[in-house]
Amino acid sequence: MACGHGLLAQALLLLDDSSPMALAVDRRITKSAATLAESLSSQWPRLKNRIQLVETDISDIALYDTDIVVSAHACGGLTDLIIERAIDAGARIAVLPCCHNLKSGDLGGLEGWLDGPLAMDAARASRLRFQGYKVYTQLIPSDITPKNRLLMAELESGRIV
């Protein structure tokens, strides 16, 4: 979701070859996406024809409980929309939140204890737990990205959407 040039989708297929394909969705796919896909598939032939780049609003894409919904640096409320879409489908999710909108975002009442972006991400994790998800949090090294809080979740077994 909000894939830009689709590199994350391709990297995930390289890391886990068990998925038959990856759907990379954005309102505007960058011009370099096709060139990048060709270049990567020339180095890793198993990627050929397994990435589908779709230029549309992420709200228009059907999601299923078998999906893994992933987004890196989804700015502001986009992270929350992606989480909402994953919850509605009962899908697994992994997001790397970015550009927190502290004026309109849910800080969960935690801003008295935590800085705004951390409060917002803690509220996101809490929302996923409330919806029956098992939540996993990790930090990516800050020298890779300063927006480095990785939020992952999957439904607890037995939960019905």
OpenMM code with the backbone's topology and positions (N, CA, C; nanometers):
from openmm import Vec3, app, unit

residues = "MET ALA CYS GLY HIS GLY LEU LEU ALA GLN ALA LEU LEU LEU LEU ASP ASP SER SER PRO MET ALA LEU ALA VAL ASP ARG ARG ILE THR LYS SER ALA ALA THR LEU ALA GLU SER LEU SER SER GLN TRP PRO ARG LEU LYS ASN ARG ILE GLN LEU VAL GLU THR ASP ILE SER ASP ILE ALA LEU TYR ASP THR ASP ILE VAL VAL SER ALA HIS ALA CYS GLY GLY LEU THR ASP LEU ILE ILE GLU ARG ALA ILE ASP ALA GLY ALA ARG ILE ALA VAL LEU PRO CYS CYS HIS ASN LEU LYS SER GLY ASP LEU GLY GLY LEU GLU GLY TRP LEU ASP GLY PRO LEU ALA MET ASP ALA ALA ARG ALA SER ARG LEU ARG PHE GLN GLY TYR LYS VAL TYR THR GLN LEU ILE PRO SER ASP ILE THR PRO LYS ASN ARG LEU LEU MET ALA GLU LEU GLU SER GLY ARG ILE VAL".split()
positions = [
    Vec3(0.0835, -0.1177, 0.0000),
    Vec3(0.0000, 0.0000, 0.0000),
    Vec3(0.0882, 0.1244, 0.0000),
    Vec3(0.0512, 0.2221, -0.0826),
    Vec3(0.1296, 0.3443, -0.0971),
    Vec3(0.2734, 0.3078, -0.1342),
    Vec3(0.2870, 0.2319, -0.2427),
    Vec3(0.4127, 0.1629, -0.2756),
    Vec3(0.5196, 0.2482, -0.3426),
    Vec3(0.4837, 0.3647, -0.3959),
    Vec3(0.5849, 0.4431, -0.4664),
    Vec3(0.6349, 0.3712, -0.5901),
    Vec3(0.7551, 0.3179, -0.5850),
    Vec3(0.8136, 0.2471, -0.7001),
    Vec3(0.8064, 0.0951, -0.6855),
    Vec3(0.7502, 0.0454, -0.5769),
    Vec3(0.7285, -0.0980, -0.5617),
    Vec3(0.8465, -0.1783, -0.5099),
    Vec3(0.9519, -0.1120, -0.4668),
    Vec3(1.0711, -0.1839, -0.4220),
    Vec3(1.0424, -0.2734, -0.3006),
    Vec3(0.9639, -0.2249, -0.2059),
    Vec3(0.9352, -0.3045, -0.0870),
    Vec3(0.8640, -0.4348, -0.1233),
    Vec3(0.7690, -0.4283, -0.2151),
    Vec3(0.6974, -0.5498, -0.2573),
    Vec3(0.7950, -0.6512, -0.3171),
    Vec3(0.8885, -0.6037, -0.3967),
    Vec3(0.9854, -0.6936, -0.4586),
    Vec3(1.0821, -0.7507, -0.3557),
    Vec3(1.1227, -0.6674, -0.2615),
    Vec3(1.2131, -0.7150, -0.1566),
    Vec3(1.1453, -0.8233, -0.0727),
    Vec3(1.0173, -0.8056, -0.0451),
    Vec3(0.9457, -0.9072, 0.0333),
    Vec3(0.9382, -1.0401, -0.0404),
    Vec3(0.9178, -1.0354, -0.1721),
    Vec3(0.9163, -1.1598, -0.2495),
    Vec3(1.0539, -1.2266, -0.2509),
    Vec3(1.1585, -1.1469, -0.2509),
    Vec3(1.2930, -1.2045, -0.2443),
    Vec3(1.3195, -1.2691, -0.1088),
    Vec3(1.2687, -1.2073, -0.0027),
    Vec3(1.2904, -1.2599, 0.1314),
    Vec3(1.2051, -1.3824, 0.1613),
    Vec3(1.0841, -1.3862, 0.1037),
    Vec3(0.9931, -1.4978, 0.1274),
    Vec3(0.9308, -1.5376, -0.0047),
    Vec3(0.9822, -1.6430, -0.0613),
    Vec3(0.9391, -1.6853, -0.1951),
    Vec3(0.8080, -1.7646, -0.1927),
    Vec3(0.7443, -1.7765, -0.0771),
    Vec3(0.6222, -1.8569, -0.0682),
    Vec3(0.4992, -1.7859, -0.1244),
    Vec3(0.5034, -1.6553, -0.1372),
    Vec3(0.3901, -1.5814, -0.1942),
    Vec3(0.3971, -1.5867, -0.3456),
    Vec3(0.2844, -1.6133, -0.4118),
    Vec3(0.2861, -1.6219, -0.5575),
    Vec3(0.3055, -1.4870, -0.6259),
    Vec3(0.2605, -1.3794, -0.5602),
    Vec3(0.2740, -1.2471, -0.6223),
    Vec3(0.2601, -1.1390, -0.5162),
    Vec3(0.2975, -1.0188, -0.5573),
    Vec3(0.2816, -0.9016, -0.4713),
    Vec3(0.2064, -0.7955, -0.5496),
    Vec3(0.1118, -0.7347, -0.4831),
    Vec3(0.0339, -0.6262, -0.5406),
    Vec3(0.0878, -0.4971, -0.4819),
    Vec3(0.1398, -0.4101, -0.5657),
    Vec3(0.1962, -0.2830, -0.5223),
    Vec3(0.1017, -0.1723, -0.5680),
    Vec3(0.0430, -0.1007, -0.4714),
    Vec3(-0.0640, -0.0048, -0.4992),
    Vec3(-0.0239, 0.1350, -0.4558),
    Vec3(-0.0536, 0.2314, -0.5411),
    Vec3(-0.0344, 0.3724, -0.5064),
    Vec3(-0.1227, 0.4564, -0.5973),
    Vec3(-0.1583, 0.5749, -0.5511),
    Vec3(-0.2352, 0.6667, -0.6372),
    Vec3(-0.1565, 0.7029, -0.7612),
    Vec3(-0.0250, 0.7132, -0.7428),
    Vec3(0.0613, 0.7471, -0.8553),
    Vec3(0.1862, 0.6601, -0.8461),
    Vec3(0.1996, 0.5671, -0.9382),
    Vec3(0.3189, 0.4828, -0.9447),
    Vec3(0.4290, 0.5666, -1.0099),
    Vec3(0.5465, 0.5671, -0.9498),
    Vec3(0.6552, 0.6476, -1.0060),
    Vec3(0.6993, 0.5937, -1.1419),
    Vec3(0.7533, 0.6820, -1.2237),
    Vec3(0.7972, 0.6445, -1.3586),
    Vec3(0.9076, 0.5388, -1.3547),
    Vec3(0.9851, 0.5371, -1.2478),
    Vec3(1.0970, 0.4420, -1.2388),
    Vec3(1.0526, 0.3013, -1.1999),
    Vec3(0.9269, 0.2818, -1.1655),
    Vec3(0.8806, 0.1516, -1.1155),
    Vec3(0.9020, 0.0390, -1.2161),
    Vec3(0.8650, 0.0615, -1.3414),
    Vec3(0.8801, -0.0432, -1.4429),
    Vec3(1.0279, -0.0741, -1.4681),
    Vec3(1.1097, 0.0302, -1.4739),
    Vec3(1.2532, 0.0118, -1.4946),
    Vec3(1.3145, -0.0647, -1.3782),
    Vec3(1.2744, -0.0296, -1.2566),
    Vec3(1.3235, -0.0987, -1.1382),
    Vec3(1.2826, -0.2458, -1.1409),
    Vec3(1.1574, -0.2731, -1.1750),
    Vec3(1.1087, -0.4117, -1.1805),
    Vec3(1.1869, -0.4928, -1.2839),
    Vec3(1.2120, -0.4340, -1.4003),
    Vec3(1.2904, -0.5037, -1.5034),
    Vec3(1.4318, -0.5315, -1.4564),
    Vec3(1.4931, -0.4326, -1.3946),
    Vec3(1.6303, -0.4479, -1.3471),
    Vec3(1.6395, -0.5572, -1.2401),
    Vec3(1.5468, -0.5558, -1.1459),
    Vec3(1.5488, -0.6573, -1.0408),
    Vec3(1.5205, -0.7970, -1.0955),
    Vec3(1.4260, -0.8070, -1.1880),
    Vec3(1.3948, -0.9398, -1.2421),
    Vec3(1.5068, -0.9925, -1.3316),
    Vec3(1.5910, -0.9044, -1.3848),
    Vec3(1.7057, -0.9538, -1.4620),
    Vec3(1.8094, -1.0159, -1.3680),
    Vec3(1.8192, -0.9637, -1.2460),
    Vec3(1.9110, -1.0188, -1.1462),
    Vec3(1.8495, -1.1367, -1.0709),
    Vec3(1.7187, -1.1312, -1.0484),
    Vec3(1.6453, -1.2364, -0.9771),
    Vec3(1.5275, -1.2788, -1.0638),
    Vec3(1.5501, -1.3702, -1.1564),
    Vec3(1.4450, -1.4113, -1.2513),
    Vec3(1.3156, -1.4596, -1.1845),
    Vec3(1.3231, -1.5058, -1.0615),
    Vec3(1.2004, -1.5525, -0.9956),
    Vec3(1.1032, -1.4388, -0.9655),
    Vec3(1.1471, -1.3143, -0.9806),
    Vec3(1.0571, -1.2001, -0.9624),
    Vec3(0.9737, -1.1693, -1.0871),
    Vec3(1.0167, -1.2197, -1.2004),
    Vec3(0.9509, -1.1865, -1.3273),
    Vec3(0.8020, -1.2209, -1.3224),
    Vec3(0.7214, -1.1226, -1.3573),
    Vec3(0.5746, -1.1342, -1.3646),
    Vec3(0.5087, -1.1651, -1.2303),
    Vec3(0.5756, -1.1343, -1.1192),
    Vec3(0.5150, -1.1590, -0.9874),
    Vec3(0.4813, -1.0304, -0.9132),
    Vec3(0.5104, -0.9164, -0.9741),
    Vec3(0.4774, -0.7873, -0.9148),
    Vec3(0.3710, -0.7229, -1.0019),
    Vec3(0.2592, -0.6891, -0.9408),
    Vec3(0.1541, -0.6186, -1.0135),
    Vec3(0.1470, -0.4766, -0.9582),
    Vec3(0.1817, -0.3799, -1.0409),
    Vec3(0.1766, -0.2394, -1.0031),
    Vec3(0.0393, -0.1847, -1.0403),
    Vec3(-0.0336, -0.1331, -0.9412),
    Vec3(-0.1689, -0.0840, -0.9648),
    Vec3(-0.1780, 0.0612, -0.9202),
    Vec3(-0.2158, 0.1465, -1.0138),
    Vec3(-0.2298, 0.2879, -0.9845),
    Vec3(-0.3767, 0.3179, -0.9556),
    Vec3(-0.4089, 0.3276, -0.8255),
    Vec3(-0.5452, 0.3554, -0.7805),
    Vec3(-0.5389, 0.3964, -0.6347),
    Vec3(-0.6512, 0.4390, -0.5829),
    Vec3(-0.6615, 0.4704, -0.4412),
    Vec3(-0.6595, 0.3397, -0.3621),
    Vec3(-0.5889, 0.3362, -0.2502),
    Vec3(-0.5797, 0.2116, -0.1745),
    Vec3(-0.7146, 0.1672, -0.1200),
    Vec3(-0.8096, 0.2579, -0.1103),
    Vec3(-0.9440, 0.2210, -0.0646),
    Vec3(-1.0182, 0.1370, -0.1670),
    Vec3(-0.9725, 0.1384, -0.2925),
    Vec3(-1.0393, 0.0649, -0.3995),
    Vec3(-0.9900, -0.0788, -0.4152),
    Vec3(-0.8922, -0.1189, -0.3362),
    Vec3(-0.8339, -0.2525, -0.3479),
    Vec3(-0.8995, -0.3470, -0.2476),
    Vec3(-0.9443, -0.4606, -0.2957),
    Vec3(-1.0009, -0.5635, -0.2066),
    Vec3(-0.8875, -0.6298, -0.1296),
    Vec3(-0.9063, -0.6444, 0.0000),
    Vec3(-0.8093, -0.7131, 0.0848),
    Vec3(-0.8752, -0.8359, 0.1460),
    Vec3(-0.7934, -0.9357, 0.1781),
    Vec3(-0.8431, -1.0622, 0.2308),
    Vec3(-0.7662, -1.1010, 0.3557),
    Vec3(-0.8216, -1.1909, 0.4326),
    Vec3(-0.7559, -1.2322, 0.5559),
    Vec3(-0.6262, -1.3092, 0.5315),
    Vec3(-0.6021, -1.3513, 0.4110),
    Vec3(-0.4778, -1.4203, 0.3765),
    Vec3(-0.3669, -1.3242, 0.3329),
    Vec3(-0.3992, -1.1964, 0.3210),
    Vec3(-0.3029, -1.0957, 0.2756),
    Vec3(-0.2104, -1.0511, 0.3881),
    Vec3(-0.0967, -0.9992, 0.3476),
    Vec3(-0.0076, -0.9262, 0.4369),
    Vec3(-0.0040, -0.7842, 0.3809),
    Vec3(-0.0549, -0.6908, 0.4575),
    Vec3(-0.0621, -0.5511, 0.4143),
    Vec3(0.0611, -0.4802, 0.4699),
    Vec3(0.1409, -0.4237, 0.3794),
    Vec3(0.2692, -0.3655, 0.4170),
    Vec3(0.2811, -0.2252, 0.3617),
    Vec3(0.3380, -0.1360, 0.4432),
    Vec3(0.3660, -0.0012, 0.3947),
    Vec3(0.4817, 0.0571, 0.4747),
    Vec3(0.5734, 0.1190, 0.4049),
    Vec3(0.6867, 0.1864, 0.4684),
    Vec3(0.6755, 0.3362, 0.4431),
    Vec3(0.6844, 0.4126, 0.5476),
    Vec3(0.6785, 0.5580, 0.5405),
    Vec3(0.5478, 0.6086, 0.4797),
    Vec3(0.4374, 0.5501, 0.5241),
    Vec3(0.3053, 0.6005, 0.4850),
    Vec3(0.2786, 0.7241, 0.5700),
    Vec3(0.2802, 0.8403, 0.5077),
    Vec3(0.2771, 0.9674, 0.5802),
    Vec3(0.1425, 0.9969, 0.6453),
    Vec3(0.1506, 1.0532, 0.7648),
    Vec3(0.0334, 1.1027, 0.8356),
    Vec3(-0.0754, 0.9998, 0.8517),
    Vec3(-0.1977, 1.0403, 0.8175),
    Vec3(-0.3142, 0.9544, 0.8324),
    Vec3(-0.3166, 0.8349, 0.7405),
    Vec3(-0.2262, 0.8304, 0.6432),
    Vec3(-0.2216, 0.7159, 0.5525),
    Vec3(-0.1906, 0.5866, 0.6286),
    Vec3(-0.1038, 0.5940, 0.7280),
    Vec3(-0.0760, 0.4760, 0.8099),
    Vec3(-0.2038, 0.4269, 0.8760),
    Vec3(-0.2849, 0.5188, 0.9279),
    Vec3(-0.4091, 0.4800, 0.9946),
    Vec3(-0.5092, 0.4196, 0.8971),
    Vec3(-0.5146, 0.4725, 0.7752),
    Vec3(-0.6030, 0.4152, 0.6734),
    Vec3(-0.5593, 0.2721, 0.6400),
    Vec3(-0.4315, 0.2512, 0.6270),
    Vec3(-0.3793, 0.1179, 0.5962),
    Vec3(-0.4102, 0.0215, 0.7104),
    Vec3(-0.3926, 0.0652, 0.8334),
    Vec3(-0.4264, -0.0190, 0.9484),
    Vec3(-0.5756, -0.0510, 0.9471),
    Vec3(-0.6590, 0.0485, 0.9219),
    Vec3(-0.8039, 0.0273, 0.9168),
    Vec3(-0.8426, -0.0740, 0.8100),
    Vec3(-0.7828, -0.0618, 0.6922),
    Vec3(-0.8114, -0.1559, 0.5834),
    Vec3(-0.7710, -0.2983, 0.6210),
    Vec3(-0.6546, -0.3131, 0.6847),
    Vec3(-0.6081, -0.4459, 0.7261),
    Vec3(-0.7011, -0.5048, 0.8323),
    Vec3(-0.7417, -0.4238, 0.9298),
    Vec3(-0.8332, -0.4713, 1.0334),
    Vec3(-0.9639, -0.5178, 0.9711),
    Vec3(-1.0195, -0.4379, 0.8799),
    Vec3(-1.1467, -0.4730, 0.8158),
    Vec3(-1.1394, -0.6086, 0.7455),
    Vec3(-1.0227, -0.6401, 0.6897),
    Vec3(-1.0051, -0.7664, 0.6171),
    Vec3(-0.9582, -0.8799, 0.7079),
    Vec3(-0.9104, -0.8464, 0.8266),
    Vec3(-0.8514, -0.9490, 0.9127),
    Vec3(-0.7145, -0.9920, 0.8631),
    Vec3(-0.6476, -0.9027, 0.7900),
    Vec3(-0.5174, -0.9327, 0.7297),
    Vec3(-0.4034, -0.9048, 0.8275),
    Vec3(-0.2912, -0.9703, 0.8040),
    Vec3(-0.1691, -0.9372, 0.8767),
    Vec3(-0.1200, -0.8017, 0.8271),
    Vec3(-0.0428, -0.7340, 0.9110),
    Vec3(0.0006, -0.5988, 0.8758),
    Vec3(0.1420, -0.5723, 0.9259),
    Vec3(0.2140, -0.4925, 0.8477),
    Vec3(0.3443, -0.4408, 0.8891),
    Vec3(0.3552, -0.2996, 0.8343),
    Vec3(0.3702, -0.2010, 0.9239),
    Vec3(0.3811, -0.0623, 0.8816),
    Vec3(0.4993, 0.0038, 0.9505),
    Vec3(0.5554, 0.0990, 0.8807),
    Vec3(0.6626, 0.1826, 0.9328),
    Vec3(0.6081, 0.3259, 0.9281),
    Vec3(0.5409, 0.3703, 1.0361),
    Vec3(0.4751, 0.5014, 1.0342),
    Vec3(0.5723, 0.6165, 1.0090),
    Vec3(0.5186, 0.7229, 0.9521),
    Vec3(0.6003, 0.8372, 0.9133),
    Vec3(0.5163, 0.9641, 0.9219),
    Vec3(0.5822, 1.0766, 0.9369),
    Vec3(0.5180, 1.2083, 0.9280),
    Vec3(0.3888, 1.2140, 1.0096),
    Vec3(0.3983, 1.1926, 1.1377),
    Vec3(0.2831, 1.1893, 1.2271),
    Vec3(0.2123, 1.3250, 1.2297),
    Vec3(0.0816, 1.3238, 1.2068),
    Vec3(0.0008, 1.4449, 1.2137),
    Vec3(-0.0566, 1.4546, 1.3541),
    Vec3(0.0108, 1.5278, 1.4394),
    Vec3(-0.0245, 1.5320, 1.5810),
    Vec3(-0.1524, 1.6103, 1.6080),
    Vec3(-0.1929, 1.6962, 1.5146),
    Vec3(-0.3146, 1.7765, 1.5352),
    Vec3(-0.4410, 1.6946, 1.5145),
    Vec3(-0.4397, 1.6040, 1.4183),
    Vec3(-0.5621, 1.5282, 1.3894),
    Vec3(-0.5514, 1.3804, 1.4248),
    Vec3(-0.4328, 1.3325, 1.4578),
    Vec3(-0.4142, 1.1914, 1.4871),
    Vec3(-0.4529, 1.1559, 1.6301),
    Vec3(-0.4744, 1.0269, 1.6531),
    Vec3(-0.5097, 0.9750, 1.7850),
    Vec3(-0.3828, 0.9519, 1.8654),
    Vec3(-0.3663, 1.0293, 1.9719),
    Vec3(-0.2505, 1.0139, 2.0594),
    Vec3(-0.2825, 0.9255, 2.1795),
    Vec3(-0.4032, 0.8756, 2.1851),
    Vec3(-0.4419, 0.7817, 2.2903),
    Vec3(-0.4357, 0.8382, 2.4312),
    Vec3(-0.4317, 0.9710, 2.4443),
    Vec3(-0.4201, 1.0316, 2.5767),
    Vec3(-0.2827, 1.0160, 2.6387),
    Vec3(-0.1853, 0.9740, 2.5595),
    Vec3(-0.0513, 0.9442, 2.6111),
    Vec3(0.0483, 1.0582, 2.5958),
    Vec3(0.0047, 1.1693, 2.5359),
    Vec3(0.0984, 1.2778, 2.5070),
    Vec3(0.1549, 1.3439, 2.6328),
    Vec3(0.0944, 1.3205, 2.7493),
    Vec3(0.1502, 1.3714, 2.8751),
    Vec3(0.2713, 1.2930, 2.9210),
    Vec3(0.2862, 1.1706, 2.8719),
    Vec3(0.3977, 1.0847, 2.9109),
    Vec3(0.4986, 1.0634, 2.7993),
    Vec3(0.4489, 1.0591, 2.6766),
    Vec3(0.5327, 1.0237, 2.5619),
    Vec3(0.5343, 1.1373, 2.4608),
    Vec3(0.6413, 1.1463, 2.3835),
    Vec3(0.6390, 1.2463, 2.2775),
    Vec3(0.5295, 1.2085, 2.1777),
    Vec3(0.4816, 1.3068, 2.1037),
    Vec3(0.3659, 1.2889, 2.0165),
    Vec3(0.3717, 1.1699, 1.9219),
    Vec3(0.4764, 1.1574, 1.8395),
    Vec3(0.4813, 1.0441, 1.7475),
    Vec3(0.4812, 0.9081, 1.8181),
    Vec3(0.5527, 0.8971, 1.9295),
    Vec3(0.5537, 0.7710, 2.0027),
    Vec3(0.4161, 0.7435, 2.0637),
    Vec3(0.3502, 0.8465, 2.1152),
    Vec3(0.2147, 0.8311, 2.1693),
    Vec3(0.1199, 0.7813, 2.0603),
    Vec3(0.1304, 0.8389, 1.9411),
    Vec3(0.0440, 0.7987, 1.8306),
    Vec3(0.0695, 0.6533, 1.7913),
    Vec3(0.1944, 0.6138, 1.7832),
    Vec3(0.2248, 0.4753, 1.7456),
    Vec3(0.1836, 0.3775, 1.8549),
    Vec3(0.1943, 0.4180, 1.9820),
    Vec3(0.1474, 0.3335, 2.0916),
    Vec3(-0.0047, 0.3175, 2.0836),
    Vec3(-0.0749, 0.4249, 2.0485),
    Vec3(-0.2203, 0.4168, 2.0329),
    Vec3(-0.2567, 0.3239, 1.9169),
    Vec3(-0.1779, 0.3266, 1.8106),
    Vec3(-0.2018, 0.2365, 1.6966),
    Vec3(-0.1855, 0.0907, 1.7399),
    Vec3(-0.0805, 0.0637, 1.8155),
    Vec3(-0.0579, -0.0727, 1.8640),
    Vec3(-0.1729, -0.1157, 1.9546),
    Vec3(-0.2170, -0.0261, 2.0397),
    Vec3(-0.3278, -0.0569, 2.1301),
    Vec3(-0.4561, -0.0837, 2.0518),
    Vec3(-0.4808, -0.0068, 1.9475),
    Vec3(-0.6005, -0.0283, 1.8648),
    Vec3(-0.5985, -0.1672, 1.8014),
    Vec3(-0.4831, -0.2066, 1.7512),
    Vec3(-0.4712, -0.3397, 1.6916),
    Vec3(-0.4969, -0.4482, 1.7966),
    Vec3(-0.4429, -0.4316, 1.9163),
    Vec3(-0.4663, -0.5306, 2.0239),
    Vec3(-0.6149, -0.5365, 2.0577),
    Vec3(-0.6803, -0.4211, 2.0654),
    Vec3(-0.8238, -0.4156, 2.0957),
    Vec3(-0.9052, -0.4895, 1.9893),
    Vec3(-0.8575, -0.4896, 1.8657),
    Vec3(-0.9266, -0.5568, 1.7553),
    Vec3(-0.8926, -0.7061, 1.7473),
    Vec3(-0.8185, -0.7579, 1.8445),
    Vec3(-0.7891, -0.9004, 1.8488),
    Vec3(-0.6575, -0.9403, 1.7850),
    Vec3(-0.5713, -0.8435, 1.7603),
    Vec3(-0.4424, -0.8706, 1.6979),
    Vec3(-0.3340, -0.8934, 1.8027),
    Vec3(-0.2427, -0.9808, 1.7703),
    Vec3(-0.1187, -0.9951, 1.8468),
    Vec3(-0.0217, -0.8970, 1.7835),
    Vec3(0.0361, -0.8100, 1.8631),
    Vec3(0.1184, -0.6998, 1.8129),
    Vec3(0.2657, -0.7272, 1.8398),
    Vec3(0.3473, -0.6940, 1.7413),
    Vec3(0.4932, -0.7050, 1.7522),
    Vec3(0.5516, -0.5682, 1.7179),
    Vec3(0.6423, -0.5202, 1.8001),
    Vec3(0.7072, -0.3921, 1.7723),
    Vec3(0.8580, -0.4124, 1.7674),
    Vec3(0.9202, -0.3420, 1.6763),
    Vec3(1.0655, -0.3471, 1.6643),
    Vec3(1.1153, -0.2112, 1.6183),
    Vec3(1.2425, -0.1893, 1.6385),
    Vec3(1.3078, -0.0686, 1.5882),
    Vec3(1.4056, -0.1071, 1.4786),
    Vec3(1.4004, -0.0338, 1.3703),
    Vec3(1.5000, -0.0459, 1.2640),
    Vec3(1.6140, 0.0480, 1.3044),
    Vec3(1.7381, 0.0133, 1.2817),
    Vec3(1.8471, 0.1041, 1.3209),
    Vec3(1.8249, 0.2452, 1.2652),
    Vec3(1.8441, 0.3446, 1.3519),
    Vec3(1.8159, 0.4833, 1.3127),
    Vec3(1.9100, 0.5354, 1.2047),
    Vec3(2.0254, 0.4693, 1.1836),
    Vec3(2.1117, 0.5131, 1.0740),
    Vec3(2.0555, 0.4678, 0.9384),
    Vec3(1.9597, 0.3758, 0.9391),
    Vec3(1.8899, 0.3370, 0.8158),
    Vec3(1.7763, 0.4341, 0.7891),
    Vec3(1.6964, 0.4636, 0.8936),
    Vec3(1.5889, 0.5609, 0.8818),
    Vec3(1.5577, 0.6169, 1.0194),
    Vec3(1.5396, 0.7485, 1.0292),
    Vec3(1.5034, 0.8054, 1.1593),
    Vec3(1.3588, 0.7742, 1.1981),
    Vec3(1.2738, 0.7471, 1.1019),
    Vec3(1.1358, 0.7033, 1.1281),
    Vec3(1.1416, 0.5516, 1.1340),
    Vec3(1.1771, 0.4980, 1.2508),
    Vec3(1.2237, 0.3597, 1.2567),
    Vec3(1.1393, 0.2650, 1.3416),
    Vec3(1.0165, 0.3043, 1.3771),
    Vec3(0.9325, 0.2141, 1.4563),
    Vec3(0.8509, 0.1238, 1.3646),
    Vec3(0.8786, -0.0042, 1.3699),
    Vec3(0.8093, -0.1037, 1.2885),
    Vec3(0.6985, -0.1647, 1.3725),
    Vec3(0.5756, -0.1565, 1.3219),
    Vec3(0.4580, -0.2093, 1.3897),
    Vec3(0.4019, -0.3228, 1.3055),
    Vec3(0.4006, -0.4425, 1.3631),
    Vec3(0.3508, -0.5605, 1.2928),
    Vec3(0.2423, -0.6248, 1.3771),
    Vec3(0.1451, -0.6868, 1.3093),
    Vec3(0.0367, -0.7503, 1.3842),
    Vec3(-0.0284, -0.8597, 1.3014),
    Vec3(-0.0780, -0.9596, 1.3731),
    Vec3(-0.1555, -1.0671, 1.3112),
    Vec3(-0.2686, -1.1017, 1.4067),
    Vec3(-0.3766, -1.1504, 1.3507),
    Vec3(-0.4894, -1.1870, 1.4351),
    Vec3(-0.4516, -1.3003, 1.5276),
    Vec3(-0.4976, -1.2894, 1.6514),
    Vec3(-0.4821, -1.4005, 1.7454),
    Vec3(-0.5656, -1.5161, 1.6900),
    Vec3(-0.5220, -1.6380, 1.7108),
    Vec3(-0.5973, -1.7522, 1.6608),
    Vec3(-0.7357, -1.7571, 1.7260),
    Vec3(-0.8322, -1.7914, 1.6459),
    Vec3(-0.9677, -1.8042, 1.6964),
    Vec3(-1.0516, -1.6783, 1.6849),
    Vec3(-0.9915, -1.5642, 1.6518),
    Vec3(-1.0681, -1.4418, 1.6381),
    Vec3(-1.1426, -1.4424, 1.5060),
    Vec3(-1.2671, -1.4035, 1.5067),
    Vec3(-1.3482, -1.3978, 1.3850),
    Vec3(-1.3681, -1.2529, 1.3455),
    Vec3(-1.3447, -1.2222, 1.2193),
    Vec3(-1.3616, -1.0851, 1.1696),
    Vec3(-1.5086, -1.0557, 1.1514),
] * unit.nanometer
topology = app.Topology()
chain = topology.addChain("A")
for resn in residues:
    res = topology.addResidue(resn, chain)
    for name in ("N", "CA", "C"):
        topology.addAtom(name, app.Element.getBySymbol(name[0]), res)
